[in-house]
Amino acid sequence: MNTYRKKIFNLYCRIWFIYLTVLPFLGVEAYALDNQFGVISPYWQSDSSSYSFIAVTHPSLDDMASQIGLKINAIQSDKAAFNTAASFTISAGSTQRVFIVRTGHSIVNPTIVPSGIFIVGTTDYTYGNITIEPIASHSGKLVNAPVGAGYGDVTMLHFFGGIIFDAATTGFAMEFIGDTHDSQTTFHTTPSAGQTTVASGVN
């Protein structure tokens, strides 16, 4: 590939990256989610030859509740849900796998992966964004329980994901905004009496 073609290719890649990660913020209602209280991913996809995979890990950090409930919703580009949101509870030190996949996938399905959580929808090419919200109504407040006390805060969890292409079992990584690896520190500013605020994020 000559230098001119390389420049055109690099420019195309940058434009595509901006389209996938920046432009959705300008008009998609899913991004109204505050990253102090939830986590978002700007892109997922599923079709007859690809699916999306998310791994959710509870890292057992100080101040985290021993069990945290969360809801993952795959929002399509037309703002409709791909299917019913996946709601589950994750325990300290564990990892839960979530698959966003077409109906009738021959390998990635609940029979072959019984421990996985599945959001199953159309076989047509579909894409959109992910919203992850806490199930707890007061996730930013410390739960005063004798065992497993802590914050039921999804932003203290770790998320990793990828878009997987079936034929080559390769793909590209998904970005998550607002989780424990987010460089933006978030604070809970409304603690109950006698409680302290807590920050999530690594910086």
N, CA, C and O of each residue as an XYZ file, in Angstrom:
812
protein
N       0.855     -1.193      0.000
C       0.000      0.000      0.000
C       0.892      1.243      0.000
O       1.742      1.403      0.875
N       0.691      2.125     -0.991
C       1.540      3.308     -1.053
C       1.163      4.323      0.015
O       0.151      4.177      0.700
N       1.997      5.360      0.148
C       1.809      6.347      1.215
C       0.465      7.060      1.105
O      -0.194      7.288      2.120
N       0.051      7.414     -0.100
C      -1.222      8.110     -0.292
C      -2.387      7.251      0.180
O      -3.280      7.738      0.874
N      -2.380      5.967     -0.195
C      -3.462      5.071      0.213
C      -3.470      4.859      1.723
O      -4.533      4.737      2.332
N      -2.292      4.815      2.322
C      -2.214      4.677      3.778
C      -2.846      5.876      4.474
O      -3.561      5.726      5.465
N      -2.572      7.076      3.942
C      -3.143      8.289      4.536
C      -4.670      8.274      4.420
O      -5.376      8.611      5.371
N      -5.167      7.884      3.254
C      -6.623      7.810      3.048
C      -7.234      6.780      3.991
O      -8.281      7.017      4.595
N      -6.566      5.633      4.109
C      -7.070      4.568      4.995
C      -7.103      5.045      6.447
O      -8.092      4.824      7.146
N      -6.030      5.699      6.906
C      -5.975      6.202      8.283
C      -7.049      7.258      8.527
O      -7.668      7.283      9.590
N      -7.271      8.133      7.537
C      -8.313      9.151      7.661
C      -9.683      8.493      7.758
O     -10.513      8.902      8.570
N      -9.921      7.480      6.937
C     -11.185      6.747      6.975
C     -11.404      6.111      8.342
O     -12.508      6.173      8.883
N     -10.362      5.497      8.909
C     -10.464      4.859     10.223
C     -10.804      5.887     11.304
O     -11.616      5.612     12.188
N     -10.189      7.061     11.236
C     -10.458      8.095     12.237
C     -11.898      8.601     12.135
O     -12.558      8.821     13.150
N     -12.379      8.784     10.904
C     -13.760      9.234     10.713
C     -14.727      8.191     11.238
O     -15.716      8.528     11.891
N     -14.447      6.922     10.957
C     -15.316      5.834     11.425
C     -15.316      5.760     12.943
O     -16.360      5.532     13.553
N     -14.140      5.953     13.566
C     -14.059      5.928     15.027
C     -14.906      7.051     15.620
O     -15.637      6.829     16.585
N     -14.815      8.250     15.055
C     -15.606      9.389     15.540
C     -17.092      9.095     15.383
O     -17.890      9.389     16.273
N     -17.453      8.518     14.251
C     -18.862      8.188     14.000
C     -19.407      7.231     15.056
O     -20.528      7.400     15.538
N     -18.598      6.214     15.417
C     -19.067      5.204     16.355
C     -19.044      5.652     17.810
O     -19.879      5.221     18.606
N     -18.093      6.515     18.161
C     -17.919      6.819     19.577
C     -18.340      8.220     20.001
O     -18.661      8.439     21.169
N     -18.343      9.166     19.075
C     -18.648     10.544     19.445
C     -20.046     10.958     19.013
O     -20.804     11.505     19.813
N     -20.395     10.704     17.763
C     -21.675     11.183     17.255
C     -22.877     10.642     18.007
O     -23.851     11.378     18.171
N     -22.869      9.369     18.484
C     -24.041      8.904     19.232
C     -24.380      9.776     20.436
O     -25.541      9.838     20.842
N     -23.380     10.456     21.015
C     -23.641     11.303     22.174
C     -24.519     12.496     21.824
O     -25.119     13.096     22.716
N     -24.608     12.853     20.550
C     -25.291     14.073     20.167
C     -26.801     13.924     20.030
O     -27.521     14.922     20.006
N     -27.296     12.667     19.940
C     -28.726     12.564     19.717
C     -29.391     11.308     20.231
O     -30.581     11.118     19.978
N     -28.704     10.454     20.927
C     -29.289      9.206     21.394
C     -29.655      9.332     22.859
O     -28.803      9.652     23.687
N     -30.902      9.084     23.184
C     -31.394      9.303     24.534
C     -30.689      8.445     25.575
O     -30.653      8.810     26.750
N     -30.130      7.313     25.166
C     -29.469      6.427     26.123
C     -28.343      7.137     26.859
O     -28.003      6.753     27.978
N     -27.756      8.167     26.251
C     -26.623      8.826     26.859
C     -27.014      9.841     27.914
O     -26.161     10.557     28.439
N     -28.302      9.907     28.227
C     -28.734     10.738     29.347
C     -28.335     10.096     30.666
O     -28.416     10.740     31.712
N     -27.907      8.842     30.637
C     -27.474      8.136     31.830
C     -26.220      8.794     32.391
O     -25.225      8.937     31.681
N     -26.258      9.193     33.646
C     -25.135      9.844     34.319
C     -24.097      8.796     34.685
O     -24.432      7.797     35.322
N     -22.815      9.006     34.286
C     -21.814      7.981     34.563
C     -21.387      7.936     36.026
O     -20.492      7.167     36.376
N     -22.011      8.747     36.893
C     -21.817      8.551     38.326
C     -22.641      7.363     38.818
O     -22.334      6.774     39.854
N     -23.681      7.017     38.072
C     -24.619      6.005     38.541
C     -24.798      4.847     37.569
O     -25.478      3.872     37.892
N     -24.207      4.935     36.401
C     -24.347      3.871     35.420
C     -23.154      3.811     34.496
O     -22.250      4.643     34.573
N     -23.158      2.816     33.620
C     -22.063      2.588     32.685
C     -22.660      2.496     31.288
O     -23.744      1.940     31.111
N     -21.964      3.035     30.297
C     -22.431      2.946     28.917
C     -21.318      2.424     28.015
O     -20.133      2.537     28.325
N     -21.735      1.852     26.897
C     -20.801      1.490     25.833
C     -21.388      2.017     24.534
O     -22.562      1.778     24.253
N     -20.602      2.727     23.734
C     -21.159      3.405     22.567
C     -21.514      2.507     21.395
O     -22.200      2.955     20.476
N     -21.062      1.228     21.394
C     -21.330      0.412     20.207
C     -21.363     -1.071     20.521
O     -20.498     -1.589     21.226
N     -22.374     -1.749     19.988
C     -22.450     -3.204     19.928
C     -23.079     -3.541     18.578
O     -23.671     -2.678     17.929
N     -22.949     -4.796     18.160
C     -23.622     -5.213     16.941
C     -23.921     -6.698     16.977
O     -23.293     -7.457     17.716
N     -24.883     -7.099     16.174
C     -25.231     -8.511     16.006
C     -25.841     -8.680     14.625
O     -26.630     -7.846     14.181
N     -25.467     -9.776     13.940
C     -26.081    -10.102     12.657
C     -25.877    -11.587     12.382
O     -25.624    -12.361     13.306
N     -25.984    -11.984     11.132
C     -25.875    -13.404     10.795
C     -24.455    -13.947     10.899
O     -24.246    -15.154     10.779
N     -23.477    -13.069     11.121
C     -22.090    -13.533     11.195
C     -21.313    -12.942     12.368
O     -20.099    -13.126     12.457
N     -22.005    -12.225     13.281
C     -21.297    -11.630     14.415
C     -22.209    -11.535     15.624
O     -23.431    -11.619     15.509
N     -21.584    -11.355     16.804
C     -22.328    -11.137     18.041
C     -21.461    -10.312     18.975
O     -20.282    -10.096     18.698
N     -22.034     -9.851     20.076
C     -21.282     -9.062     21.058
C     -21.197     -9.815     22.377
O     -22.122    -10.529     22.765
N     -20.077     -9.642     23.051
C     -19.795    -10.348     24.301
C     -19.361     -9.343     25.359
O     -18.546     -8.463     25.083
N     -19.904     -9.470     26.578
C     -19.518     -8.605     27.696
C     -19.191     -9.484     28.905
O     -19.950    -10.391     29.245
N     -18.069     -9.210     29.540
C     -17.718     -9.865     30.799
C     -17.818     -8.833     31.916
O     -17.233     -7.754     31.828
N     -18.557     -9.169     32.960
C     -18.740     -8.279     34.110
C     -18.034     -8.906     35.305
O     -18.326    -10.047     35.662
N     -17.110     -8.179     35.929
C     -16.349     -8.700     37.060
C     -16.568     -7.850     38.302
O     -16.520     -6.621     38.243
N     -16.810     -8.511     39.420
C     -16.903     -7.851     40.728
C     -15.528     -7.961     41.378
O     -15.166     -9.047     41.831
N     -14.740     -6.873     41.443
C     -13.357     -6.961     41.910
C     -13.186     -6.975     43.427
O     -12.055     -6.981     43.914
N     -14.274     -6.980     44.176
C     -14.215     -7.024     45.645
C     -13.440     -5.860     46.239
O     -12.661     -6.046     47.174
N     -13.642     -4.678     45.713
C     -12.993     -3.496     46.264
C     -13.617     -3.124     47.603
O     -14.753     -3.494     47.898
N     -12.857     -2.388     48.408
C     -13.406     -1.871     49.662
C     -14.633     -1.024     49.368
O     -14.699     -0.338     48.348
N     -15.597     -1.078     50.264
C     -16.830     -0.296     50.181
C     -17.840     -0.839     49.175
O     -18.911     -0.254     49.017
N     -17.529     -1.951     48.484
C     -18.496     -2.555     47.568
C     -19.371     -3.547     48.318
O     -18.888     -4.288     49.173
N     -20.665     -3.558     47.996
C     -21.543     -4.587     48.540
C     -21.081     -5.948     48.029
O     -20.556     -6.052     46.921
N     -21.276     -6.988     48.833
C     -20.823     -8.322     48.426
C     -21.605     -8.846     47.236
O     -21.121     -9.724     46.522
N     -22.804     -8.328     47.008
C     -23.600     -8.659     45.831
C     -24.165     -7.369     45.237
O     -24.686     -6.515     45.954
N     -24.053     -7.246     43.924
C     -24.531     -6.044     43.237
C     -25.452     -6.465     42.103
O     -25.089     -7.287     41.261
N     -26.643     -5.894     42.094
C     -27.595     -6.168     41.028
C     -27.473     -5.141     39.918
O     -27.307     -3.951     40.183
N     -27.555     -5.597     38.673
C     -27.443     -4.686     37.548
C     -28.350     -5.105     36.397
O     -28.767     -6.259     36.297
N     -28.642     -4.142     35.535
C     -29.479     -4.372     34.362
C     -28.735     -3.881     33.134
O     -28.339     -2.718     33.066
N     -28.542     -4.776     32.152
C     -27.857     -4.430     30.906
C     -28.883     -4.376     29.787
O     -29.608     -5.342     29.549
N     -28.940     -3.247     29.106
C     -29.899     -3.063     28.026
C     -29.162     -2.779     26.725
O     -28.332     -1.872     26.666
N     -29.460     -3.549     25.682
C     -28.895     -3.317     24.351
C     -29.888     -2.467     23.565
O     -30.942     -2.949     23.148
N     -29.538     -1.194     23.368
C     -30.403     -0.254     22.661
C     -30.006     -0.215     21.188
O     -28.833     -0.018     20.869
N     -30.964     -0.399     20.296
C     -30.692     -0.364     18.867
C     -30.538      1.079     18.380
O     -30.849      2.028     19.101
N     -30.057      1.224     17.159
C     -29.864      2.561     16.584
C     -31.181      3.315     16.431
O     -31.183      4.545     16.380
N     -32.314      2.587     16.355
C     -33.615      3.247     16.265
C     -34.209      3.536     17.644
O     -35.367      3.940     17.756
N     -33.394      3.325     18.708
C     -33.728      3.592     20.107
C     -34.655      2.551     20.731
O     -35.067      2.699     21.881
N     -34.985      1.497     19.976
C     -35.769      0.395     20.533
C     -34.827     -0.617     21.181
O     -33.658     -0.707     20.809
N     -35.332     -1.372     22.141
C     -34.521     -2.415     22.785
C     -34.358     -3.599     21.839
O     -35.303     -3.980     21.148
N     -33.150     -4.186     21.805
C     -32.890     -5.382     20.993
C     -33.758     -6.531     21.490
O     -34.284     -7.308     20.693
N     -33.904     -6.636     22.797
C     -34.811     -7.571     23.450
C     -34.900     -7.147     24.908
O     -34.383     -6.093     25.280
N     -35.548     -7.956     25.737
C     -35.667     -7.636     27.156
C     -34.285     -7.481     27.781
O     -33.382     -8.268     27.497
N     -34.116     -6.471     28.630
C     -32.832     -6.241     29.302
C     -32.452     -7.446     30.151
O     -33.318     -8.152     30.668
N     -31.157     -7.674     30.288
C     -30.643     -8.756     31.141
C     -30.428     -8.211     32.539
O     -29.624     -7.299     32.732
N     -31.140     -8.759     33.522
C     -30.989     -8.346     34.920
C     -30.455     -9.514     35.724
O     -30.968    -10.629     35.626
N     -29.422     -9.260     36.522
C     -28.830    -10.329     37.329
C     -28.039     -9.733     38.477
O     -27.806     -8.525     38.524
N     -27.631    -10.585     39.397
C     -26.824    -10.188     40.557
C     -25.459    -10.841     40.441
O     -25.355    -12.027     40.128
N     -24.409    -10.063     40.694
C     -23.053    -10.599     40.642
C     -22.428    -10.522     42.035
O     -22.553     -9.516     42.735
N     -21.756    -11.604     42.419
C     -21.163    -11.701     43.749
C     -19.682    -11.340     43.728
O     -19.026    -11.408     42.689
N     -19.173    -10.957     44.887
C     -17.771    -10.548     45.020
C     -16.831    -11.624     44.489
O     -16.986    -12.806     44.795
N     -15.859    -11.201     43.694
C     -14.832    -12.100     43.180
C     -15.245    -12.926     41.985
O     -14.479    -13.782     41.539
N     -16.434    -12.697     41.450
C     -16.909    -13.520     40.333
C     -17.003    -12.711     39.043
O     -16.971    -11.481     39.054
N     -17.120    -13.442     37.926
C     -17.289    -12.834     36.602
C     -18.506    -13.461     35.930
O     -18.677    -14.680     35.943
N     -19.333    -12.630     35.355
C     -20.514    -13.102     34.629
C     -20.380    -12.755     33.153
O     -20.016    -11.631     32.806
N     -20.675    -13.723     32.280
C     -20.607    -13.506     30.834
C     -21.987    -13.173     30.280
O     -22.983    -13.809     30.625
N     -22.025    -12.160     29.411
C     -23.276    -11.720     28.785
C     -23.075    -11.731     27.272
O     -22.082    -11.206     26.770
N     -24.027    -12.333     26.542
C     -23.947    -12.429     25.089
C     -25.142    -11.707     24.458
O     -26.287    -11.906     24.863
N     -24.856    -10.869     23.465
C     -25.899    -10.225     22.662
C     -25.803    -10.875     21.290
O     -24.851    -10.643     20.544
N     -26.797    -11.690     20.968
C     -26.627    -12.628     19.867
C     -27.932    -12.804     19.096
O     -29.015    -12.568     19.630
N     -27.820    -13.212     17.858
C     -28.991    -13.466     17.017
C     -29.722    -14.742     17.451
O     -29.141    -15.616     18.093
N     -30.960    -14.829     17.101
C     -31.746    -16.029     17.355
C     -31.175    -17.210     16.569
O     -30.836    -17.080     15.393
N     -31.075    -18.358     17.232
C     -30.660    -19.580     16.547
C     -29.173    -19.734     16.316
O     -28.769    -20.525     15.464
N     -28.334    -18.997     17.057
C     -26.878    -19.168     16.897
C     -26.511    -20.605     17.265
O     -26.922    -21.104     18.313
N     -25.744    -21.262     16.411
C     -25.481    -22.693     16.587
C     -24.497    -23.017     17.702
O     -24.496    -24.135     18.217
N     -23.661    -22.057     18.081
C     -22.635    -22.326     19.099
C     -22.841    -21.481     20.351
O     -22.709    -21.980     21.468
N     -23.161    -20.209     20.167
C     -23.337    -19.313     21.310
C     -24.819    -19.267     21.659
O     -25.571    -18.453     21.122
N     -25.228    -20.148     22.561
C     -26.631    -20.235     22.969
C     -26.704    -20.808     24.385
O     -25.717    -21.364     24.867
N     -27.845    -20.688     25.062
C     -27.950    -21.133     26.461
C     -27.711    -22.622     26.672
O     -27.344    -23.029     27.774
N     -27.909    -23.441     25.650
C     -27.668    -24.879     25.792
C     -26.180    -25.171     25.887
O     -25.754    -25.968     26.723
N     -25.390    -24.536     25.040
C     -23.943    -24.774     25.012
C     -23.221    -23.959     26.080
O     -22.201    -24.402     26.609
N     -23.734    -22.776     26.402
C     -23.129    -21.927     27.437
C     -24.188    -21.682     28.514
O     -24.722    -20.576     28.604
N     -24.503    -22.692     29.333
C     -25.608    -22.562     30.298
C     -25.381    -21.520     31.383
O     -26.343    -21.029     31.974
N     -24.126    -21.174     31.656
C     -23.851    -20.188     32.706
C     -23.891    -18.754     32.188
O     -23.752    -17.811     32.967
N     -24.077    -18.582     30.888
C     -24.096    -17.245     30.307
C     -25.455    -16.571     30.444
O     -26.476    -17.232     30.633
N     -25.449    -15.252     30.345
C     -26.670    -14.450     30.287
C     -26.843    -14.026     28.834
O     -25.889    -13.563     28.209
N     -28.056    -14.179     28.286
C     -28.265    -13.925     26.862
C     -29.326    -12.853     26.618
O     -30.387    -12.843     27.242
N     -29.002    -11.945     25.682
C     -29.976    -11.030     25.098
C     -30.061    -11.438     23.632
O     -29.128    -11.200     22.866
N     -31.174    -12.049     23.241
C     -31.303    -12.670     21.919
C     -32.315    -11.894     21.086
O     -33.426    -11.615     21.536
N     -31.911    -11.546     19.852
C     -32.802    -10.786     18.991
C     -32.734    -11.234     17.544
O     -32.351    -12.369     17.258
N     -33.100    -10.362     16.641
C     -33.209    -10.667     15.220
C     -31.882    -11.111     14.609
O     -30.810    -10.781     15.116
N     -31.973    -11.872     13.500
C     -30.776    -12.284     12.770
C     -30.291    -11.185     11.821
O     -29.188    -11.277     11.282
N     -31.106    -10.146     11.612
C     -30.712     -9.033     10.743
C     -29.583     -8.231     11.391
O     -29.409     -8.249     12.609
N     -28.822     -7.529     10.551
C     -27.763     -6.670     11.072
C     -28.374     -5.590     11.956
O     -29.238     -4.827     11.524
N     -27.916     -5.541     13.181
C     -28.415     -4.567     14.154
C     -27.243     -4.029     14.956
O     -26.304     -4.766     15.255
N     -27.289     -2.749     15.308
C     -26.233     -2.154     16.123
C     -26.851     -1.084     17.008
O     -27.997     -0.679     16.815
N     -26.068     -0.635     17.981
C     -26.559      0.407     18.874
C     -25.605      0.634     20.027
O     -24.393      0.492     19.869
N     -26.147      0.990     21.200
C     -25.315      1.247     22.372
C     -25.829      0.452     23.568
O     -26.939     -0.079     23.550
N     -25.015      0.383     24.587
C     -25.325     -0.384     25.802
C     -25.518      0.578     26.966
O     -24.739      1.516     27.130
N     -26.543      0.355     27.770
C     -26.681      1.057     29.039
C     -26.705      0.032     30.161
O     -27.370     -0.999     30.058
N     -25.979      0.319     31.230
C     -25.895     -0.578     32.386
C     -26.262      0.227     33.621
O     -25.597      1.208     33.955
N     -27.318     -0.191     34.293
C     -27.844      0.542     35.429
C     -27.928     -0.348     36.663
O     -28.035     -1.568     36.539
N     -27.880      0.250     37.852
C     -28.035     -0.538     39.077
C     -29.494     -0.946     39.276
O     -30.406     -0.219     38.883
N     -29.707     -2.098     39.880
C     -31.049     -2.506     40.252
C     -31.457     -1.800     41.541
O     -32.623     -1.447     41.721
N     -30.484     -1.595     42.439
C     -30.772     -0.933     43.711
C     -31.244      0.495     43.466
O     -30.685      1.202     42.628
N     -32.272      0.917     44.196
C     -32.802      2.264     44.016
C     -31.898      3.318     44.622
O     -31.965      4.482     44.228
N     -31.045      2.937     45.578
C     -30.118      3.883     46.220
C     -28.709      3.307     46.178
O     -28.083      3.106     47.219
N     -28.208      3.042     44.962
C     -26.901      2.394     44.812
C     -25.769      3.250     45.336
O     -24.697      2.730     45.646
N     -25.986      4.579     45.445
C     -24.948      5.479     45.916
C     -24.924      5.653     47.408
O     -24.163      6.476     47.917
N     -25.745      4.896     48.139
C     -25.754      4.984     49.591
C     -25.264      3.675     50.198
O     -25.529      2.590     49.682
N     -24.555      3.806     51.290
C     -23.995      2.641     51.960
C     -25.110      1.825     52.597
O     -25.970      2.356     53.300
N     -25.074      0.518     52.334
C     -26.056     -0.383     52.923
C     -25.556     -0.803     54.298
O     -24.514     -1.449     54.405
N     -26.292     -0.442     55.358
C     -25.868     -0.763     56.716
C     -26.332     -2.163     57.109
O     -27.276     -2.325     57.881
N     -25.658     -3.162     56.568
C     -25.981     -4.551     56.872
C     -24.802     -5.178     57.598
O     -23.658     -4.796     57.349
N     -25.050     -6.135     58.492
C     -23.950     -6.732     59.246
C     -23.002     -7.558     58.384
O     -21.821     -7.678     58.709
N     -23.505     -8.131     57.287
C     -22.675     -8.944     56.395
C     -22.789     -8.397     54.980
O     -23.892     -8.132     54.503
N     -21.654     -8.225     54.306
C     -21.669     -7.765     52.924
C     -22.051     -6.319     52.754
O     -22.540     -5.932     51.693
N     -21.838     -5.502     53.782
C     -22.203     -4.093     53.698
C     -21.346     -3.383     52.657
O     -20.173     -3.713     52.484
N     -21.927     -2.418     51.969
C     -21.184     -1.649     50.980
C     -22.124     -1.021     49.979
O     -23.344     -1.052     50.141
N     -21.534     -0.447     48.934
C     -22.310      0.242     47.909
C     -22.693     -0.720     46.785
O     -21.847     -1.450     46.268
N     -23.964     -0.716     46.415
C     -24.419     -1.511     45.279
C     -24.233     -0.737     43.993
O     -25.196     -0.495     43.265
N     -23.020     -0.353     43.713
C     -22.677      0.633     42.688
C     -22.084     -0.057     41.460
O     -21.002     -0.638     41.543
N     -22.777      0.001     40.328
C     -22.284     -0.665     39.123
C     -21.023      0.003     38.574
O     -20.276     -0.630     37.827
N     -20.768      1.268     38.927
C     -19.562      1.934     38.434
C     -18.300      1.420     39.116
O     -17.191      1.749     38.696
N     -18.460      0.616     40.163
C     -17.306      0.009     40.829
C     -17.008     -1.384     40.272
O     -16.046     -2.029     40.690
N     -17.833     -1.846     39.328
C     -17.590     -3.110     38.643
C     -16.660     -2.885     37.455
O     -16.446     -1.752     37.024
N     -16.113     -3.981     36.933
C     -15.242     -3.897     35.763
C     -15.935     -4.570     34.587
O     -16.437     -5.688     34.711
N     -15.962     -3.883     33.437
C     -16.596     -4.409     32.235
C     -15.564     -4.542     31.118
O     -14.742     -3.653     30.899
N     -15.628     -5.676     30.418
C     -14.803     -5.895     29.234
C     -15.710     -6.513     28.176
O     -16.569     -7.333     28.500
N     -15.526     -6.128     26.917
C     -16.378     -6.697     25.884
C     -15.750     -6.633     24.519
O     -14.719     -5.992     24.318
N     -16.389     -7.311     23.575
C     -15.893     -7.312     22.210
C     -16.979     -7.670     21.211
O     -17.964     -8.326     21.548
N     -16.780     -7.225     19.970
C     -17.611     -7.624     18.843
C     -16.900     -8.805     18.197
O     -15.753     -8.676     17.769
N     -17.563     -9.950     18.120
C     -16.926    -11.180     17.654
C     -17.500    -11.574     16.294
O     -18.717    -11.602     16.112
N     -16.610    -11.881     15.332
C     -17.016    -12.369     14.021
C     -16.874    -13.884     13.999
O     -15.789    -14.414     14.237
N     -17.965    -14.577     13.714
C     -18.015    -16.035     13.850
C     -16.935    -16.767     13.069
O     -16.238    -17.620     13.618
N     -16.794    -16.440     11.802
C     -15.945    -17.230     10.912
C     -14.496    -17.285     11.372
O     -13.853    -18.332     11.294
N     -13.983    -16.156     11.851
C     -12.571    -16.094     12.232
C     -12.368    -16.095     13.741
O     -11.230    -16.109     14.211
N     -13.467    -16.080     14.513
C     -13.415    -15.945     15.977
C     -12.489    -14.795     16.399
O     -11.760    -14.899     17.385
N     -12.533    -13.721     15.646
C     -11.779    -12.509     15.967
C     -12.768    -11.342     15.972
O     -13.939    -11.507     15.632
N     -12.287    -10.173     16.357
C     -13.162     -9.014     16.375
C     -12.443     -7.802     16.910
O     -11.233     -7.660     16.729
N     -13.186     -6.917     17.576
C     -12.569     -5.736     18.163
C     -13.242     -5.420     19.493
O     -14.387     -5.802     19.736
N     -12.507     -4.716     20.343
C     -12.955     -4.480     21.712
C     -14.033     -3.414     21.781
O     -14.088     -2.503     20.955
N     -14.896     -3.548     22.794
C     -15.888     -2.533     23.105
C     -15.314     -1.601     24.168
O     -14.527     -2.028     25.013
N     -15.703     -0.345     24.126
C     -15.289      0.629     25.130
C     -16.409      0.811     26.146
O     -17.583      0.860     25.779
N     -16.044      0.913     27.431
C     -17.039      1.149     28.478
C     -16.699      2.437     29.216
O     -15.552      2.662     29.600
N     -17.704      3.273     29.406
C     -17.526      4.575     30.032
C     -18.268      4.578     31.361
O     -19.480      4.367     31.406
N     -17.525      4.820     32.449
C     -18.158      4.922     33.754
C     -17.848      3.788     34.706
O     -18.266      3.829     35.864
N     -17.113      2.753     34.242
C     -16.825      1.637     35.151
C     -15.564      1.913     35.958
O     -15.028      3.021     35.918
N     -15.091      0.911     36.690
C     -13.958      1.104     37.588
C     -12.663      1.454     36.858
O     -11.727      1.962     37.476
N     -12.595      1.190     35.551
C     -11.413      1.550     34.765
C     -11.534      2.915     34.108
O     -10.606      3.366     33.436
N     -12.660      3.569     34.294
C     -12.849      4.902     33.734
C     -11.892      5.871     34.419
O     -11.745      5.841     35.641
N     -11.242      6.731     33.636
C     -10.286      7.674     34.222
C     -10.972      8.826     34.938
O     -10.315      9.595     35.640
N     -12.287      8.959     34.771
C     -13.020     10.041     35.421
C     -13.537      9.575     36.779
O     -14.348      8.651     36.844
N     -13.087     10.193     37.848
C     -13.560      9.851     39.177
C     -14.978     10.363     39.366
O     -15.296     11.484     38.971
N     -15.824      9.549     39.967
C     -17.184      9.962     40.255
C     -17.422      9.882     41.753
O     -16.818      9.052     42.433
N     -18.300     10.741     42.278
C     -18.529     10.815     43.714
C     -20.012     10.693     44.026
O     -20.864     11.170     43.276
N     -20.297     10.053     45.133
C     -21.650     10.035     45.654
C     -21.734     11.150     46.693
O     -21.005     11.139     47.685
N     -22.606     12.088     46.464
C     -22.609     13.296     47.287
C     -23.787     13.374     48.252
O     -23.976     14.398     48.909
N     -24.588     12.298     48.349
C     -25.751     12.353     49.235
C     -25.757     11.182     50.217
O     -26.729     10.427     50.259
N     -24.694     11.012     51.010
C     -24.675      9.917     51.966
C     -25.647     10.165     53.113
O     -26.026     11.301     53.398
N     -26.033      9.087     53.753
C     -26.878      9.218     54.932
C     -26.048      9.715     56.092
O     -24.822      9.776     56.001
N     -26.699     10.068     57.177
C     -26.004     10.594     58.357
C     -24.970      9.590     58.854
O     -25.254      8.400     58.984
N     -23.778     10.084     59.126
C     -22.726      9.225     59.663
C     -21.984      8.424     58.626
O     -21.115      7.628     58.982
N     -22.296      8.604     57.334
C     -21.620      7.870     56.269
C     -20.712      8.807     55.508
O     -20.882     10.026     55.559
N     -19.741      8.240     54.799
C     -18.823      9.048     54.019
C     -19.075      8.836     52.539
O     -19.663      7.835     52.129
N     -18.617      9.799     51.740
C     -18.759      9.653     50.299
C     -17.718      8.661     49.782
O     -16.715      8.395     50.444
N     -17.969      8.128     48.608
C     -17.050      7.170     48.004
C     -16.850      7.540     46.557
O     -17.785      7.987     45.893
N     -15.635      7.358     46.056
C     -15.340      7.630     44.643
C     -15.169      6.328     43.917
O     -14.686      5.349     44.486
N     -15.569      6.307     42.633
C     -15.277      5.160     41.786
C     -14.423      5.641     40.627
O     -14.420      6.829     40.304
N     -13.702      4.725     40.002
C     -12.753      5.093     38.977
C     -11.345      4.996     39.551
O     -11.152      5.058     40.766
N     -10.363      4.843     38.664
C      -9.010      4.594     39.131
C      -8.233      5.859     39.423
O      -7.191      5.794     40.075
N      -8.704      7.013     38.962
C      -7.973      8.272     39.198
C      -8.816      9.248     40.011
O      -8.366     10.356     40.305
